[in-house]
Structures are given as C-alpha cells and as structure tokens.
Amino acid sequence: MSTRIAILADDLIWATRLADLVRAADAVAVPVRSAAGLEAALPDVDRVIVDLTARAYDGVTAVAQAHAAGKPVLAVGQHDDVDLRRRALAAGADRVHPYRQLFQDGPRQLARWLARDAGDDPAASPTGGAAVISSRPTIPAERYRDRLAAAQARANEAGLAAILVGVGADLRYLTGYPAMALERLTMLVIPASGSPSLVVPRLEVTPARACPVVAVGELPVVTWEESDDPHELVATMVRAGVMVRADAVRAASVEADGADRADADEDHRGGAARQPDGDGAARQPEPLHELRVAVSDDLPARHLLRLQE
C-alpha cells in the first residue's frame, strides 16, 4: 500500500511542486491548505510535509500538531531563517529543508526521509541510494554565472538587443531553475548590455529565489502581479537596455571624432537627441522597430510586436 503524505502549503505553485516530488517517490499526495484541513487529513495519512513560510497558518504549530498525532514531519522553509528552522525541529520536525535543497536534490532527500523509519536509509546502502532514486551532481552557481556571461557575449557578437529565454531546457541550463510550464509568463532577459534578470509571477518568487544563481545574488528576480502585463514588462526591459547601449555608443563616437565632451554629455542626457554625422547633417538614433532579439520557448511571437512600437 502506498504511503499517503499530507502536504500543507497555501501557495498553489509550491504545493504543486511538493506534490510532484511525492508522486515521483511512488507515494500519494494529499494536499491541504489550512490548519483545519490538516487536522481533518491526519487520521488518513502516514506522513506530513509542512511549508513553514505560509500566511494562512502557523507552520511551527502545524508541525507540532502533526507530531502530536504521531506522524513523521518534513518541513521546508527559507535557507536563511535559522530561528524558524530551530523552532520547527523543536516542535517535532524530522528534518527542515531549505527550498533550494529540495529543488536541487529533492528526490533523494525525500527518499531518505521515507526510508528512515523502515530502517533502510539510502545513505547507508552500498549504492548510496541510487537504487531508490538517483540524483544529478549539484552544479555550482559560478557555472551558471559563466553561462549567462557567455550568452550575453553571443548576443553582442550577433548584434542582438537581447536574448529572451522562457520555460524549458534553456532556462534550466542558464540558471538551474526548473520552472513549471504555466500560463503565467516566466522569462529570463539577457540584454546585450546591462545585467540579466529573471521575470517571474509573484506566486513563483519563492522557488525562483531558490535557484542557484539567484540564491547567491548573481541574478536579480523581477516579479509581476496579476494586474500587470508581463510581456510589456519584458519589452520595457529590452528597450531600456538598448537605450543604455545606444547612449554609450553615441558618446564613444562623438569622442572619437574629436567633438567637445560637453556635446557628448548633452547627447547622453537627451537620450533621443540628434547627433551630427560626418557631413554635419543631423542623424537620429536607431529606431526601435529595428531591434533584433533571440527568443526561446514561451514568449509568443505576437508579443514581439510591442518591442517595435
């Protein structure tokens, strides 16, 4: 008979991710979203997973409730909240994992927890748990940083304004973020100039911040609300990167021609100010309709029209 595991989490996205981990371990996921729901589920489940950072209930109290009912408890929370971790362990949690650890090594960690009471902890087996659920080696955050830098260099070489990467293998390769394919836009924006950013819906901000390159501060996360237009947000970010790059190119060009630095500063402040070309005629900066971007995965082509307005 399959192990039944109650998953207490009020964030739908994170609850779905935990449920996927449970099912991958051949257990039955029983999602609940409140303390009352957990109380009702306890008689019919074998174990409990508690998201400690929820707003709809007190995570430590939920751990104590499940522990009092004789259920093994695994808790998850932010990696830097040491006090919350200690309180959860004191309340009866078997383990408290940071979100990032479950993203990188979730199947193996869950398998170890499930095998604990059975006396066959995969960590103690000759195969190190590979017979239960295998896991890939952890890729250091520095490797993802180097991959982002290489992608940005390629964008420059190809004369692109930006590389836009949606949910899929490319996003995992560049950031280590295994985002779920949802109707809400998740997009890695790699401008030819400036810092890359990861655009995510607000509901996804917790798992996004747990991915390796974000967790070490190498990649900022930009969130959008349900009332926002995320495609316009991406378009605005690309336009901003292009204007910064255009300003730098114009300033360098003016200095190379021996123009007065004050004129270059004036052009830089004006952003869209006209510049003299070689024969003294006025020249406008490159129009936005000539922007070139490389797109991967889930940004519909029709939304690129907004970059050309």
C-alpha positions in Angstrom: 0.0 0.0 0.0 1.4 3.4 -1.0 2.4 5.9 1.7 0.0 8.8 2.0 1.6 12.2 2.6 -0.3 15.3 3.6 1.2 18.4 2.0 0.3 21.6 4.0 1.1 24.6 1.8 -1.1 27.7 1.0 0.9 28.6 -2.2 -0.6 26.7 -5.1 2.6 26.6 -7.1 4.8 25.4 -4.3 2.1 22.9 -3.3 2.2 21.5 -6.8 5.9 21.2 -6.8 5.9 19.3 -3.5 3.1 17.0 -4.8 5.2 16.2 -7.8 8.1 15.2 -5.6 5.8 12.9 -3.5 4.4 11.2 -6.6 7.8 10.7 -8.1 8.6 8.7 -4.9 5.6 6.5 -5.6 3.7 8.0 -2.7 0.2 9.5 -2.6 0.0 13.3 -2.2 -2.8 14.7 -0.1 -2.8 18.5 -0.5 -4.2 20.6 2.3 -4.1 24.4 2.6 -5.1 25.2 6.2 -4.7 24.1 9.8 -8.3 22.8 9.8 -7.6 20.9 6.6 -4.5 19.3 8.2 -6.5 18.3 11.2 -9.1 16.6 9.1 -6.5 14.8 7.0 -4.3 13.5 9.8 -6.2 10.3 10.6 -5.9 9.2 6.9 -2.2 10.0 6.2 1.1 8.4 7.1 3.3 11.5 7.0 3.2 15.2 6.7 5.1 17.9 4.8 4.7 21.5 6.1 5.7 24.7 4.2 6.8 26.9 7.1 6.5 30.3 5.3 2.8 30.2 4.6 0.5 33.1 5.6 -2.7 31.1 6.1 -1.5 29.1 9.1 1.4 29.0 11.6 3.9 26.5 10.3 5.5 25.6 13.6 2.1 25.0 15.2 1.2 22.7 12.2 4.5 20.7 12.8 3.6 20.3 16.5 0.0 19.2 15.5 1.3 16.5 13.1 3.9 15.4 15.6 1.4 15.1 18.4 -0.7 12.8 16.1 2.3 10.5 15.7 3.1 11.5 12.1 6.7 11.9 10.8 7.1 15.5 9.6 9.3 17.1 7.0 9.3 20.9 6.9 10.6 23.3 4.2 11.5 27.0 4.5 13.9 29.8 3.7 17.6 28.8 3.9 18.5 31.9 6.0 15.7 31.7 8.6 17.7 29.8 11.3 15.3 30.7 14.1 12.3 29.2 12.3 14.3 26.1 11.5 15.2 25.6 15.2 11.6 26.1 16.3 10.3 23.6 13.7 12.8 21.0 14.9 11.9 21.7 18.5 8.2 21.2 17.6 8.9 17.8 16.2 10.0 18.0 12.6 12.3 15.2 11.5 14.1 17.5 9.1 13.9 21.0 7.8 15.0 21.5 4.2 15.6 24.9 2.5 13.7 25.4 -0.7 16.9 25.4 -2.7 17.9 21.9 -1.4 14.6 20.4 -2.5 15.0 21.9 -5.9 18.5 20.6 -6.4 18.2 17.3 -4.6 14.5 16.8 -3.8 14.0 13.2 -4.9 17.0 11.8 -3.0 16.1 13.8 0.2 12.5 12.7 0.1 13.6 9.0 -0.5 15.9 9.2 2.6 13.0 10.6 4.7 10.6 7.9 3.5 13.1 5.2 4.2 14.1 6.4 7.6 11.5 4.5 9.7 11.8 1.4 7.5 15.5 1.1 8.6 16.8 1.2 5.0 18.1 4.8 4.8 19.6 5.1 1.2 22.5 7.0 2.7 23.6 3.8 4.5 23.2 1.5 1.5 26.2 0.4 -0.6 24.8 2.2 -3.6 24.3 5.5 -1.7 20.6 5.5 -2.5 21.0 5.1 -6.3 18.8 2.0 -6.2 16.0 4.1 -4.7 16.1 7.4 -6.6 19.2 8.8 -8.3 20.1 12.4 -8.4 22.4 14.6 -10.5 25.5 16.2 -9.1 24.9 19.8 -8.0 26.1 22.4 -10.4 27.8 25.4 -8.6 26.3 28.8 -9.0 29.5 30.1 -10.6 28.9 27.8 -13.6 25.5 29.4 -14.2 27.1 32.8 -13.9 29.6 31.9 -16.6 26.9 30.5 -18.8 24.9 33.8 -18.5 28.0 35.8 -19.4 28.7 33.6 -22.4 25.1 34.1 -23.6 25.4 37.8 -23.2 28.6 37.8 -25.2 27.0 35.9 -28.0 24.1 38.4 -28.1 26.7 41.2 -28.6 28.5 39.2 -31.3 25.3 38.6 -33.2 24.1 42.2 -32.9 21.1 41.3 -30.8 19.3 43.7 -28.4 18.6 40.8 -26.0 18.1 37.0 -25.6 14.8 36.1 -24.1 14.5 32.6 -22.6 11.3 31.1 -21.4 10.5 27.9 -19.5 12.3 24.8 -20.7 15.8 23.3 -21.0 17.5 26.5 -22.0 16.3 28.2 -18.7 17.5 25.3 -16.6 20.9 25.3 -18.4 21.4 29.0 -17.9 20.0 29.4 -14.3 19.3 26.0 -12.8 15.7 27.0 -12.3 13.3 24.1 -13.1 10.3 26.4 -13.7 6.9 24.9 -14.4 5.2 25.5 -17.7 2.2 27.6 -16.8 0.0 30.2 -18.5 1.8 32.9 -16.5 5.0 34.2 -18.1 8.4 33.3 -16.7 11.2 34.9 -18.7 15.0 35.2 -18.4 16.0 38.5 -20.0 19.6 38.7 -21.1 20.3 42.1 -22.6 23.3 42.8 -24.8 24.3 45.5 -22.3 23.5 45.5 -18.5 22.6 42.8 -16.1 20.3 39.8 -16.9 17.1 39.5 -14.9 14.6 36.7 -14.2 11.0 37.8 -14.7 8.5 35.7 -12.7 4.9 35.9 -11.5 4.6 36.8 -7.8 3.3 33.3 -6.9 6.6 31.9 -8.3 9.0 34.2 -6.5 9.9 31.7 -3.7 11.0 28.9 -5.9 12.7 31.3 -8.3 14.8 32.8 -5.5 15.9 29.2 -4.5 17.6 28.5 -7.8 21.4 28.5 -7.5 22.4 31.7 -9.5 19.6 33.8 -7.8 20.4 32.4 -4.3 24.0 33.7 -4.4 22.9 37.1 -5.7 24.2 36.8 -9.3 20.7 37.1 -10.9 18.0 39.6 -9.8 14.4 38.5 -9.8 11.7 40.8 -11.2 8.2 39.9 -10.1 4.9 40.9 -11.7 1.4 40.9 -10.3 -1.9 39.6 -11.7 -2.9 43.1 -12.8 0.4 43.7 -14.7 1.2 43.0 -18.4 4.4 40.8 -18.1 5.0 41.0 -21.9 5.1 44.7 -21.8 7.4 44.5 -18.7 9.9 42.4 -20.8 9.6 44.7 -23.7 10.3 47.7 -21.4 13.4 46.0 -20.0 14.7 45.3 -23.5 14.1 48.9 -24.6 15.9 50.2 -21.5 18.9 48.0 -22.3 19.0 49.3 -25.8 18.9 52.9 -24.9 21.7 52.5 -22.4 23.8 50.8 -25.1 22.9 53.4 -27.6 24.0 56.2 -25.3 27.3 54.5 -24.7 27.9 54.0 -28.5 27.0 57.6 -29.3 29.3 59.0 -26.6 32.2 56.9 -27.9 31.5 58.0 -31.4 31.5 61.7 -30.6 34.8 61.4 -28.6 36.4 59.6 -31.5 35.5 62.4 -33.9 37.2 64.9 -31.5 33.9 66.6 -30.5 33.6 68.6 -27.4 32.9 66.4 -24.3 30.1 68.8 -23.3 28.3 67.9 -26.5 28.6 64.2 -25.8 27.2 64.8 -22.3 24.3 66.7 -23.7 23.6 63.8 -26.2 23.8 61.4 -23.3 21.3 63.3 -21.2 18.9 63.8 -24.1 18.8 60.1 -24.9 17.0 60.6 -28.2 18.9 63.8 -29.1 20.1 64.1 -32.7 23.8 63.9 -33.5 25.9 65.3 -36.3 27.3 62.8 -38.7 30.3 63.1 -40.9 29.0 65.7 -43.2 27.3 67.8 -40.5 23.8 66.6 -41.2 21.6 65.6 -38.3 21.3 61.9 -37.6 18.7 60.1 -35.4 19.5 57.1 -33.2 18.4 53.6 -34.3 14.6 53.2 -34.3 13.1 50.6 -32.1 11.5 48.8 -35.0 14.9 47.6 -36.0 15.6 45.8 -32.7 16.6 42.2 -33.1 16.1 39.7 -30.3 16.6 35.9 -29.9 13.6 34.2 -28.4 13.5 30.8 -26.7 10.3 28.9 -25.7 7.2 30.6 -24.2 7.2 34.2 -25.4 4.5 34.2 -28.2 5.8 35.9 -31.4 2.9 38.3 -31.5 4.1 40.0 -28.3 7.4 40.9 -30.0 5.4 43.5 -31.9 5.4 45.5 -28.7 9.2 45.8 -29.0 8.7 47.5 -32.4 6.3 50.2 -31.4 
